[in-house]
């Protein structure tokens, strides 16, 4: 069995790699090869934590996976990361377990890749300003994903704690991001200037006023993943000309803002424009420059499976990792 560390994956598997492999996974889903049973979520209210258990398989490639990811937002107080994960890959022909890999970075990367694919199809091609609301652990790869999809000139950062937004800016600069990066102290400043908005928070109430959204804005909402969470408000749902989701079954169970809209307004899940795997770039896409588009992501096991398979293949090509008998 091959064992891969987070450091090895981060140093050898890029956002560009993740986007390419995710697109392959979306194609496999479109062609009917993917099996992805409903994930199991275990909540730990005493510490506001959650554990997610996510199986998937690609029957054409004959490879299966199970990811276990924990999200414990109080962990930084103890010097531990908020998100931690591991993923096991298995040969679906023999049942042999072939690889165990750290899945923390993998989770962040596949989520950023999902937003990249949605941004590529549904943001304006001339989008130049990216607004970021929430600069926590998931936000960094979200930015990298959008930078792959669009020629961004300016990034505007907002976080409730300004110092964290400043640290996030420093991290982007250190990584090599060269566009202008501004930190603002009010969320309205993000809405006033942004062509694309990334939201990556665990908020239980909307983080911006949807009435202030300007025409042509594309929004990626990836932070909320429980029915009690709501990053965007009802006004945003109602103003959106197109709502795209990563996994329709998942958002019906977990996307608090959409669940709330279905319960409290005339919006319904039948109004969802498309699931991401249905989008091929030809028929399902942005239709004009004035549309407001909203991509909602809660995650699904086959997204992790797609990038994990890509990581495993690259690791074998580059002779990465350690071999162990278990």
Secondary structure, DSSP 8 states (H G I E B T S, - for coil): -EEE-HHHHHHH--HHHHHHHHHHHHHHHHTT-EE----EEEEEGGGTEEEEEEEEEETTTTEEEEEEEEEETTGGGGT--SEEEEEEEEETTT--EEEEEE-HHHHHHHHHHHHHHHHHHHS-TT--EEEEE--STTHHHHHHHHHHHS---EEEEE-SSHHHHHHHHHHHHHHT--SEEEE-SSHHHHHHH-SEEEE----SS-SS-GGG--TT-EEEE-S--STT--SS-HHHHHH-SEEEES-HHHHHHH-HHHHHHHHHSS--GGG--EEGGG--SSSSS--STT--EEEE----HHHHHHHHHHHHHHHHHHT-SEE---
